[in-house]
Amino acid sequence: MNPHLLPLPFRAAILGVSFLVGSLGFAADAPANKHCPMMTEDKVEDDHQVDFKGTPVALCCGKCERMWKADEKATTYYVKVATELGLLPQFKGKEKELGLDKVQLISQRYCPINRQSLITPYSPSVDYQGAKVYFFNDKAKATWEKNPDAAAKKAIEAGILPQLKKTA
């Protein structure tokens, strides 16, 4: 039957149901995370969404969005660590399916300068007292380099650098 031949109230009802079904589908595709998987204390913004292997992820800002898109290995690492920290519930239980079970995490999780920001083994780094120290970005690394001993002491006291001995 041609829907155009139906009386107007029936056509309106069909149209309304199609919008409802479409909006339900959209809600199911919305990112499940409420905090950024990179800058972990920051709430996400609706206009900064990316995806990981077809699953939507919300981010807090354009800087995180650019970093997310810049390096696939780093992105996979962020997804692994953020899922383990409970920041990306949309990936919980899918680790093997997504290959996250093959990602080896390093002991350091957070930047010693921007302490709410996660790092990856691909992040900027320095060698300090025989250990590699990672930073969220080059700006944080530059801040560290101004006074590494003081920065290390604060980060060790905060439990941010498990690879360094507490005697620093």
Summary of the structure (lengths in Angstrom):
residues: 168
radius of gyration: 22.1
end to end distance: 79.7
largest distance: 82.6
contacts: 461
relative contact order: 0.11
helix: 45%
strand: 13%
